[in-house]
Amino acid sequence: MNLLFRGTHLFSKIPKWATLDPWLLSKNTPHTVANILDGQIINSPKTDSIVDPLHGGIFLHNSLPTDKTLLDAYVASQLKVPVSGLHNPIRNVGRYMQLGEIFLNIATEMRKP
């Protein structure tokens, strides 16, 4: 099955904004998924390993909060968000339109071969 799809990625390039090439994921080159806390990337020493269902071997490490202090920081970060939300279309029409343009640009990028 892998041989069937292996050649298709040769015709497409990974966009410059992407941080991971999915064709290179394997047990030899695993990827660690980081968390974001208050706009900062947080790598945790404690991870949950995910096994590649096609080839076996661990190919992803998912970062987990290591202690209660870090977990409390995530909760505090969530409590900073207003109840009505930052993207409420009724209260902030300009932001709603801006997000529509962002999603349009994302969809356009994803359609590129």
Buried (B, 14 or more C-beta within 10 A) or exposed (E): EEEEEEEEEEEEEEEEEEEEEEEEBBEEEBBEBBBEBEEEEBEBEEBEEBEBEEEEEEBBBBBEBEEEEBEEBBEEEEEEEEEEEEEEEEEBEEBEEEBEEEEEEEEEEEEEE
